[in-house]
């Protein structure tokens, strides 16, 4: 994900349309010529009409000049996304190949940058589709009235837990909140089994996590509070601070630090483990809180929305349907190790099915509803 705005244009092949050109007479000229014709006709001597001759040898009328049909100008959609260009470009390429009549222009940036643009452009939107990787940010923008209902049957087929009831936002993929370990530094029998094990003093100075700028981290704290109470949230945050947890703005730095051996543990989304593993880092993964009485595995999502006031709403809806279809879902699963929201789409090699785990009993909307209070509580407890 880039911090600055970066334009990526993907344009289908352009076809030249051929048309006939000719000189056009003005209305005044036509009237003048018409008048002269009438005068000439009035002054001419009467001449009997010629007798029609069957099978006349007169030259036939010229056949009309054939022209190639004009190719309609492709419809255009503009997509604002926080997804990394390296991941998102293959999706655009595949969509353009499947729908050559729709040209897609992509603007990448952070949730803060693109959210501000959407608000500033509200009266005359430039974007047609918004794609992001932070559930809380997506719902927040939806509540501000920046997204439009999406009546698509494809959207309606997604479980209500993972979409707004009217389709203003819909999850595209899921991410599990996991603990990554450096296998050279942590023995199998030492591995933590709960997120609360991260505050055990034996891990002091040995763990990394994202700070309050990160939506996935905040969503985890909201889930802890909703499922186990505010006191447990305060205990968790204060424990992380007391353990001298290293704070980062995002998970990429966390997973690289664990992979390099700077830290033994990292609190990250599951696919960061797979990215590090693919690079050859000595890492392992724990899907935490599966024992009786524990809260279950927390998940968050990437999301898609139609921008309110879009001038290409039909084409934008086609794009979202494509990403929720088997082709789009397969690309996200294969390239970023994410969990497809659509059923029947195979996972990337090595990714454990979510069906193997007990999930935390909380909806994405509940996470957003508890955001403001939890953020304030966590910051009062020392979360940077």
C-alpha positions as CSV (number, residue, x, y, z in Angstrom):
1,X,0.0,0.0,0.0
2,X,1.4,3.3,-1.0
3,X,1.3,6.4,1.2
4,X,1.0,8.8,-1.8
5,X,-1.6,8.7,-4.5
6,X,-0.5,6.6,-7.5
7,X,-2.4,6.3,-10.7
8,X,-2.6,2.9,-12.5
9,X,-4.5,3.0,-15.8
10,X,-5.6,-0.2,-17.5
11,X,-7.2,0.4,-20.8
12,X,-8.7,-2.2,-23.2
13,X,-7.5,-2.2,-26.9
14,X,-8.7,0.8,-28.8
15,X,-10.5,0.1,-32.1
16,X,-10.7,2.9,-34.8
17,X,-14.1,3.6,-36.1
18,X,-14.4,4.5,-39.8
19,X,-17.0,7.0,-41.0
20,X,-17.8,8.8,-44.3
21,X,-17.2,12.5,-44.4
22,X,-18.7,15.0,-46.8
23,X,-19.5,18.6,-47.3
24,X,-22.7,19.9,-45.7
25,X,-24.7,22.6,-47.4
26,X,-26.1,25.4,-45.2
27,X,-29.8,25.8,-44.9
28,X,-29.6,29.1,-46.8
29,X,-27.9,27.4,-49.8
30,X,-30.5,24.7,-49.8
31,X,-33.4,27.2,-49.8
32,X,-31.8,29.1,-52.7
33,X,-31.2,26.1,-54.8
34,X,-34.7,24.9,-54.1
35,X,-36.1,28.3,-55.3
36,X,-34.1,28.2,-58.5
37,X,-35.4,24.7,-59.2
38,X,-39.0,25.8,-58.8
39,X,-38.4,28.8,-61.2
40,X,-36.8,26.6,-63.8
41,X,-39.6,24.1,-63.6
42,X,-42.2,26.8,-64.1
43,X,-40.5,28.3,-67.2
44,X,-39.6,25.1,-68.9
45,X,-41.7,23.9,-71.9
46,X,-44.1,21.0,-71.4
47,X,-42.4,17.8,-72.4
48,X,-44.2,14.5,-72.5
49,X,-42.9,12.0,-70.0
50,X,-40.5,9.4,-71.4
51,X,-41.9,6.0,-71.9
52,X,-40.4,3.5,-69.4
53,X,-38.4,0.8,-71.1
54,X,-38.3,-2.6,-69.4
55,X,-34.8,-4.0,-68.9
56,X,-33.3,-0.6,-69.8
57,X,-29.5,-0.5,-70.4
58,X,-29.2,2.7,-68.3
59,X,-26.5,2.5,-65.7
60,X,-27.8,1.3,-62.3
61,X,-27.7,3.5,-59.2
62,X,-24.4,3.5,-57.4
63,X,-24.3,1.0,-54.5
64,X,-23.9,2.6,-51.0
65,X,-20.4,2.7,-49.8
66,X,-19.8,0.1,-47.1
67,X,-18.5,1.3,-43.8
68,X,-17.2,-0.5,-40.7
69,X,-19.6,-0.2,-37.8
70,X,-18.4,2.2,-35.1
71,X,-17.1,0.6,-31.9
72,X,-18.8,2.1,-28.9
73,X,-16.5,4.1,-26.5
74,X,-15.7,1.9,-23.5
75,X,-17.6,2.8,-20.3
76,X,-15.2,4.1,-17.6
77,X,-15.0,3.4,-13.9
78,X,-12.6,4.9,-11.4
79,X,-11.6,2.8,-8.4
80,X,-10.2,4.2,-5.2
81,X,-8.3,1.5,-3.3
82,X,-6.0,1.0,-0.3
83,X,-4.9,-2.3,-1.7
84,X,-1.3,-2.6,-2.8
85,X,-0.7,-2.1,-6.5
86,X,1.2,-5.4,-6.9
87,X,-1.9,-7.3,-5.6
88,X,-4.6,-5.2,-7.2
89,X,-3.2,-4.9,-10.8
90,X,-3.7,-8.6,-11.6
91,X,-7.4,-8.2,-10.6
92,X,-7.8,-5.2,-12.9
93,X,-6.1,-7.0,-15.7
94,X,-8.3,-10.1,-15.3
95,X,-11.5,-7.9,-15.1
96,X,-10.5,-5.9,-18.2
97,X,-10.0,-9.2,-20.1
98,X,-13.4,-10.4,-19.0
99,X,-15.2,-7.1,-19.6
100,X,-13.3,-5.2,-22.5
101,X,-16.2,-2.7,-22.8
102,X,-15.3,-1.2,-19.3
103,X,-12.1,0.8,-18.8
104,X,-10.8,0.9,-15.3
105,X,-8.7,3.7,-13.8
106,X,-7.2,3.0,-10.3
107,X,-6.1,5.5,-7.7
108,X,-4.3,4.0,-4.7
109,X,-3.7,5.6,-1.3
110,X,-4.3,5.2,2.5
111,X,-7.7,5.0,4.1
112,X,-7.2,8.5,5.5
113,X,-6.1,10.0,2.1
114,X,-8.8,8.4,0.0
115,X,-11.5,8.9,2.7
116,X,-10.7,12.6,2.7
117,X,-11.0,12.7,-1.1
118,X,-14.4,11.0,-1.1
119,X,-15.6,13.6,1.4
120,X,-14.2,16.5,-0.6
121,X,-15.7,15.1,-3.8
122,X,-19.1,14.3,-2.4
123,X,-20.9,16.9,-4.5
124,X,-19.3,15.6,-7.7
125,X,-17.8,12.2,-7.2
126,X,-14.8,11.1,-9.2
127,X,-14.7,7.6,-7.8
128,X,-17.2,4.9,-8.7
129,X,-15.9,2.0,-6.5
130,X,-14.1,2.0,-3.1
131,X,-12.0,-1.0,-2.1
132,X,-10.2,-1.1,1.2
133,X,-8.7,-3.5,3.8
134,X,-10.0,-1.9,7.0
135,X,-13.6,-2.9,8.0
136,X,-13.9,-0.1,10.5
137,X,-12.8,2.6,8.0
138,X,-15.3,1.2,5.4
139,X,-18.2,1.2,7.8
140,X,-17.3,4.7,9.0
141,X,-17.4,6.1,5.5
142,X,-20.7,4.3,4.8
143,X,-22.2,5.9,7.9
144,X,-21.1,9.3,6.5
145,X,-23.4,8.7,3.5
146,X,-20.6,8.2,1.0
147,X,-21.7,4.8,-0.3
148,X,-24.8,3.8,-2.2
149,X,-27.0,0.7,-1.7
150,X,-26.1,-2.2,-3.9
151,X,-29.0,-4.5,-4.8
152,X,-26.9,-7.1,-6.5
153,X,-28.0,-10.7,-6.0
154,X,-24.3,-11.6,-5.8
155,X,-23.9,-9.2,-2.8
156,X,-27.1,-10.4,-1.2
157,X,-25.7,-14.0,-1.3
158,X,-22.9,-13.0,1.1
159,X,-23.7,-13.8,4.8
160,X,-25.2,-10.9,6.6
161,X,-22.4,-11.0,9.1
162,X,-20.1,-9.8,6.3
163,X,-22.1,-7.1,4.7
164,X,-24.4,-4.1,5.3
165,X,-28.1,-5.2,4.9
166,X,-28.5,-2.9,1.8
167,X,-25.1,-3.7,0.3
168,X,-23.5,-0.3,1.0
169,X,-20.4,-2.3,1.9
170,X,-19.7,-6.0,1.4
171,X,-16.7,-8.1,2.5
172,X,-14.5,-9.5,-0.3
173,X,-12.1,-11.5,1.8
174,X,-11.4,-12.4,5.4
175,X,-8.3,-12.2,7.5
176,X,-7.7,-14.1,10.8
177,X,-5.9,-12.5,13.7
178,X,-3.0,-14.8,14.6
179,X,0.3,-14.9,16.4
180,X,3.4,-15.4,14.3
181,X,6.6,-16.9,15.9
182,X,10.2,-17.2,14.8
183,X,10.8,-20.9,14.9
184,X,14.5,-20.5,15.5
185,X,13.7,-18.6,18.7
186,X,10.5,-20.3,20.0
187,X,10.3,-24.0,20.7
188,X,7.0,-25.7,19.8
189,X,6.1,-26.3,23.5
190,X,6.7,-22.6,24.3
191,X,4.3,-21.2,21.7
192,X,1.5,-19.0,23.1
193,X,-2.1,-20.3,22.7
194,X,-4.0,-17.1,23.4
195,X,-3.6,-13.5,22.6
196,X,-3.5,-12.9,26.3
197,X,-0.3,-15.0,26.4
198,X,1.4,-12.0,24.7
199,X,1.3,-10.1,28.1
200,X,3.1,-12.9,29.9
201,X,6.3,-11.4,31.4
202,X,8.4,-14.1,29.8
203,X,7.9,-12.4,26.5
204,X,9.0,-9.0,27.7
205,X,10.7,-7.1,24.9
206,X,10.2,-10.0,22.5
207,X,6.9,-9.1,20.7
208,X,5.8,-6.7,18.1
209,X,2.3,-5.3,17.2
210,X,0.5,-2.6,15.3
211,X,-0.5,0.6,17.2
212,X,-3.7,2.6,17.4
213,X,-3.4,3.7,13.8
214,X,-4.1,0.2,12.6
215,X,-7.7,-0.8,12.0
216,X,-7.1,-4.5,12.6
217,X,-5.5,-3.9,15.9
218,X,-8.4,-1.7,17.1
219,X,-10.9,-4.2,15.8
220,X,-9.2,-6.9,18.0
221,X,-9.5,-4.6,21.0
222,X,-13.2,-4.0,20.3
223,X,-13.8,-7.7,20.1
224,X,-12.0,-8.3,23.4
225,X,-14.1,-5.7,25.1
226,X,-17.4,-6.9,23.6
227,X,-16.7,-10.6,24.4
228,X,-14.9,-10.3,27.7
229,X,-15.5,-6.8,29.1
230,X,-13.7,-3.5,29.2
231,X,-11.6,-4.6,32.2
232,X,-10.1,-7.3,30.0
233,X,-9.3,-4.8,27.3
234,X,-7.5,-2.5,29.8
235,X,-5.6,-5.5,31.2
236,X,-4.5,-6.6,27.7
237,X,-3.3,-3.1,26.6
238,X,-1.5,-2.4,29.9
239,X,0.1,-5.8,29.7
240,X,1.4,-5.2,26.2
241,X,2.8,-1.8,27.3
242,X,4.4,-3.2,30.5
243,X,6.0,-6.0,28.4
244,X,7.7,-3.3,26.3
245,X,5.9,-4.4,23.1
246,X,7.5,-2.8,20.0
247,X,4.8,-0.8,18.2
248,X,4.6,-0.4,14.5
249,X,2.2,1.5,12.2
250,X,1.4,-1.6,10.2
251,X,1.8,-5.4,10.1
252,X,4.4,-5.6,7.3
253,X,7.1,-4.2,9.7
254,X,5.9,-6.6,12.4
255,X,6.2,-9.7,10.3
256,X,9.6,-8.7,8.8
257,X,11.0,-8.1,12.4
258,X,9.8,-11.5,13.5
259,X,11.2,-13.2,10.4
260,X,14.6,-11.4,10.9
261,X,14.7,-12.6,14.5
262,X,14.4,-9.1,16.0
263,X,11.4,-10.4,17.9
264,X,10.2,-13.8,18.9
265,X,6.4,-13.0,18.4
266,X,4.2,-10.8,16.3
267,X,0.4,-10.1,16.5
268,X,-0.6,-10.1,12.8
269,X,-3.2,-11.1,10.3
270,X,-2.7,-14.7,9.1
271,X,-1.5,-13.9,5.6
272,X,1.6,-12.1,6.8
273,X,2.9,-15.4,8.1
274,X,2.4,-16.9,4.6
275,X,4.1,-14.0,2.9
276,X,7.1,-14.4,5.2
277,X,7.1,-18.2,4.8
278,X,7.1,-17.8,1.0
279,X,10.2,-15.6,1.4
280,X,12.0,-18.3,3.3
281,X,11.8,-16.8,6.8
282,X,11.8,-19.3,9.7
283,X,8.3,-18.6,11.0
284,X,5.3,-20.5,12.4
285,X,1.7,-19.5,13.1
286,X,-0.8,-19.9,15.9
287,X,-4.6,-19.6,15.5
288,X,-5.3,-18.5,19.1
289,X,-8.0,-18.8,21.7
290,X,-9.5,-22.1,20.8
291,X,-9.8,-23.7,24.3
292,X,-13.0,-23.9,26.2
293,X,-13.8,-20.5,27.8
294,X,-11.6,-18.6,25.4
295,X,-13.1,-16.1,23.0
296,X,-12.4,-17.8,19.7
297,X,-10.5,-16.6,16.6
298,X,-11.0,-13.0,15.6
299,X,-11.4,-12.1,12.0
300,X,-11.7,-8.9,9.9
301,X,-12.2,-8.2,6.2
302,X,-11.4,-6.4,3.1
303,X,-14.4,-4.6,1.6
304,X,-16.1,-3.1,-1.5
305,X,-18.6,-0.3,-1.9
306,X,-20.4,1.7,-4.7
307,X,-19.7,5.4,-4.3
308,X,-22.9,7.4,-3.9
309,X,-23.5,9.7,-6.9
310,X,-21.5,7.5,-9.3
311,X,-22.1,8.2,-13.0
312,X,-21.2,4.6,-13.9
313,X,-23.1,2.8,-11.3
314,X,-24.1,-0.2,-13.5
315,X,-20.5,-0.8,-14.6
316,X,-19.2,-0.3,-11.0
317,X,-21.7,-2.9,-9.8
318,X,-20.4,-5.3,-12.5
319,X,-16.9,-4.8,-11.1
320,X,-17.9,-5.6,-7.5
321,X,-19.8,-8.7,-8.8
322,X,-16.7,-9.8,-10.6
323,X,-14.6,-9.6,-7.5
324,X,-17.1,-11.6,-5.5
325,X,-17.2,-14.2,-8.3
326,X,-15.0,-17.2,-8.6
327,X,-12.3,-15.5,-10.8
328,X,-11.8,-12.5,-8.6
329,X,-11.9,-14.5,-5.4
330,X,-9.4,-17.0,-6.7
331,X,-6.9,-14.2,-7.5
332,X,-7.1,-12.8,-3.9
333,X,-6.8,-16.2,-2.4
334,X,-3.8,-17.3,-4.5
335,X,-1.8,-14.0,-4.5
336,X,-2.3,-12.8,-0.9
337,X,-3.3,-16.0,1.0
338,X,-6.6,-14.4,2.1
339,X,-9.9,-16.3,2.8
340,X,-12.4,-16.0,0.0
341,X,-15.8,-14.7,1.1
342,X,-17.4,-16.9,-1.6
343,X,-17.9,-20.6,-1.0
344,X,-16.2,-23.2,-3.2
345,X,-13.1,-21.1,-4.0
346,X,-9.9,-23.1,-3.2
347,X,-7.5,-21.7,-0.6
348,X,-3.9,-21.0,-1.4
349,X,-1.6,-23.9,-0.6
350,X,-0.8,-24.2,3.1
351,X,-3.6,-21.9,4.3
352,X,-5.7,-23.7,7.0
353,X,-9.5,-23.6,6.4
354,X,-11.4,-21.3,8.8
355,X,-13.8,-24.2,9.3
356,X,-11.1,-25.8,11.5
357,X,-11.4,-23.1,14.1
358,X,-14.0,-21.6,16.4
359,X,-14.6,-18.0,15.5
360,X,-15.3,-15.2,17.9
361,X,-19.0,-14.5,18.1
362,X,-19.1,-10.9,16.9
363,X,-20.2,-9.2,13.7
364,X,-18.2,-6.6,11.7
365,X,-20.9,-3.9,12.5
366,X,-20.6,-4.6,16.2
367,X,-16.8,-4.0,15.8
368,X,-17.6,-0.6,14.3
369,X,-20.2,0.3,16.9
370,X,-17.7,-0.2,19.7
371,X,-14.8,1.6,18.0
372,X,-14.9,5.1,19.5
373,X,-15.3,3.9,23.1
374,X,-12.6,1.2,22.7
375,X,-10.1,3.6,21.0
376,X,-10.4,6.1,23.9
377,X,-10.2,3.3,26.5
378,X,-7.1,1.8,24.9
379,X,-5.3,5.1,24.5
380,X,-6.0,6.0,28.2
381,X,-4.5,2.6,29.0
382,X,-1.3,3.4,27.2
383,X,-1.7,2.2,23.6
384,X,0.3,4.6,21.3
